Amino acid sequence: MNNPITNLIIHSTVQGNYLSTSRFDMHFFHNYGIDKILSVIYNTALEYFPCITGFKLSKECNSMKIIGISGSPRKGNTEWMINKLLEVAEQNGAEVEVLLLRKMDVQMCRGCLACEEGGRQRKGICRIKDDMNTVYPKLLAADAIVLATPGYFEMLSGLLKNFLDRTVAIWPRLEGKKIAGLAVAEEGTGQAIQNFKTYASLCKMQWVGSVTVLAKTPNEVARNKTIEQRLKRLAQKLVPNDDSGN
């Protein structure tokens, strides 16, 4: 590996030292820039030391990691569904994290294609300086991704569609990961789940399943025991519960 930043990171870690800016000569900052250095640090840690990136530490490094994306602009049924599903997944031993797009700064993709450098091994670096630059490593570290959306005109919410557009910086590297979808709407979820399946197919991800529901008020789904059971079954497909007693 010829990247001098990466080599320094690996050398520092192998020697048992804490990685800090004091270990970088100033020419590293002048030649590469702080944004580039931080990105390489994270991606190197992700590749060589995955247990310390993106998710809280657990007893076992190989615990399944699931990241959920809520595409609703408000706290309501969509958010409740994804939290309930990941609650069960966590009980089954997975490490979970929910990203609420309503609270994040995720700007529109500009179509500059700079992130495509490197082809299928692209580094996950976007010129736009927003929250996506911290999200990319989490998506790459995850074993499974759950997408949740309210149905708008029987399609995805704008928040979630924009989020998926921004994954162009890493989408070839999502191949093989599990993916599931949740959708809720007043009259019909329309093509929302099919949109998820199309995304999964393009990324060559493993489609696990979906749960859809109709609801007119923000807290309605939480009172639906049938949906709760369906969410639990989907969570168990993502993370099979080990009943062996081990």
Buried (B, 14 or more C-beta within 10 A) or exposed (E): EEEBBBEBBBEBBEEEEEBEEEBBEEEBEEEBEEEBBBBBBBBBBBEBEBBEBBBEEBEEEEBBBBBBBBBBBEBBBBBBBBBBBBBBBBBBBBBBBBBBBBEBEBEEBEEEEEBEEEEEEBBBBBEBEEBBBEBBBBBBBBBBBBBBBBBBEEBBBBBBBBBBEBBBBBBBBBEEBBBBBBBBBEEEBBBBBEBBBEBBEEBEBEBBBBBBBBBEEBEBBBEBEEBBEBBBEBBBBBBEEEEEEE
